[in-house]
């Protein structure tokens, strides 16, 4: 994954732990330590010895909107109707 490319959750629903650490500005040791202590700020999927991080919650934490399938973010998403 290139550092400047934000992953689309529709294309990559999970990231490798170290990719998530890079997006959060964490080092490898610090990231794994947070996971071990239960303090990682988004859900963590433990699949045997592999650790995966769901892309959508990570992007939400960072305040980034995932790209739509056309590759462009929606500048004005639909809003719920007023009651």
N, C-alpha and C positions, 0 to 999 in steps of 0.2 A: 504494500500500500504506500503510495507516495504521500509525503507529509502534507502537501497542499490539498489533497483530494479527501473530501469528507465522504465516508461511505453511505450508500443508500441502503436503508434497512430492508427494502424489498429485494435488493440484489444480494446483500450480505447481512442476514439477520443476526449473526454473531461475529465477534472479532476475537482474534487471539488475545490473550491477556496482555502481552507485551505491546500490541497495537493500541489497546485501550490506555495502557500506561503512558504511551507517547502522546496521545491526544490530551491526556490530563496533565502532562508535564511531569510525570513521575518517573523515577528511575526504576529499573527492574527489581532491585532489592526492596525498595520502599513499597512498590505495588504489591508484590507477593506477601510482604509482611502485613499490609492492610487486609488482604484477603484472609490470611491465616488468622488474624485477630478478629475477623468479622466486621471490620470497619470500612470496607470498600464502599464507596458512595452509591453504587448501583448494584442490581442483582448479579450474582455470580453463578454460573452453571458449572458444576463439577461433573465431568463425564469420564469416569475412571481416573486416569492420571492427567487428562486434559482439563484445562480451565478455559471456558469461553465466557465472553461478556456480551450480553444482548446489545445490539447497536442502538435501537430506538431510545432506551432509557439513558444511555450514555450521551447521545446527542441532545436529549431533553435537558440533562444536567448542565451541559455546556451552553444551553440557550440557542442551539442551532436547529433549524428545521431541516429534516431530511428532504432530499431532492425528490420530486415526483418521478414517475416512470419516464417522462419525457426529458428528464435531466434538468428541469428548472424548478426552483421552489415557487410555491404559490404565494404571491405577494399579498393577497387578500383572501384568506381562507374563509369558508362559510361560517357564519355565527348562528348560535341558536336563536330561534324566534322568541320575541318578548311575550311573556304571558299576559 
